[in-house]
Amino acid sequence: MVDREKILAVLRKRFPGASVTDIAAAANAIVGLGDEWQEVSDTTDLQHLVDRLRHGHEFRLFERRTEP
């Protein structure tokens, strides 16, 4: 289980200019990811994502697990 307070602390440190509302929304989204989701390590090469990566964007892709 993810500790929401730890998530809030990390988000505040990582995004010091973000509003309290934005930090809370991001924490809610992270905490809301259930155990049925896992990070994808091998992804399909999509040109759109590649272009955005080249411009400094960072992506984390998740997929729903098919097994319980």
C-alpha atoms as one frame of an Amber mdcrd trajectory, in Angstrom:
protein
   0.000   0.000   0.000   1.261   3.464  -0.912   1.621   6.061   1.848  -0.216
   9.173   0.602   1.764  11.505   2.888   5.049  10.261   1.434   3.673  10.787
  -2.065   2.635  14.343  -1.163   6.098  15.083   0.257   7.831  13.820  -2.885
   5.496  15.750  -5.178   5.951  18.989  -3.201   9.732  18.631  -3.409   9.739
  17.641  -7.091   7.253  20.337  -8.188   7.756  23.309  -5.846   5.754  25.701
  -8.048   2.686  23.466  -8.305  -0.538  24.474  -6.609  -1.890  22.590  -3.600
  -4.792  21.431  -5.776  -2.485  20.042  -8.457  -0.329  18.247  -5.884  -3.428
  16.728  -4.264  -4.813  15.602  -7.636  -1.510  13.977  -8.582  -1.281  12.197
  -5.216  -4.858  10.957  -5.579  -4.071   9.573  -9.025  -0.937   7.789  -7.805
  -2.581   6.367  -4.688  -5.543   5.262  -6.807  -3.415   2.905  -8.890  -4.329
  -0.521  -7.624  -2.233  -3.662  -7.469  -3.778  -4.801 -10.733  -1.603  -2.221
 -12.547   2.070  -2.690 -13.360   4.647  -0.516 -15.061   5.389  -1.514 -18.653
   9.089  -1.977 -19.325   8.966  -3.040 -22.980   6.761  -0.751 -25.051   5.863
  -0.416 -28.688   7.921   2.239 -30.446   5.414   4.973 -31.191   6.734   7.943
 -33.143   4.647  10.442 -31.184   6.097   9.325 -27.867   9.594   9.281 -29.297
   9.245  12.862 -30.478   8.020  13.968 -27.068  10.824  12.064 -25.346  13.338
  13.880 -27.514  11.901  17.136 -26.234  12.452  16.193 -22.611   9.129  14.598
 -21.677   9.176  11.599 -19.360   6.642   8.803 -19.589   5.732   5.921 -17.362
   3.396   3.437 -18.993   1.164   1.128 -17.009  -0.983  -1.804 -18.028  -3.625
  -3.733 -16.175  -2.465  -7.173 -15.091  -4.409 -10.033 -16.620  -3.744 -12.455
 -13.793  -5.036 -12.048 -10.238
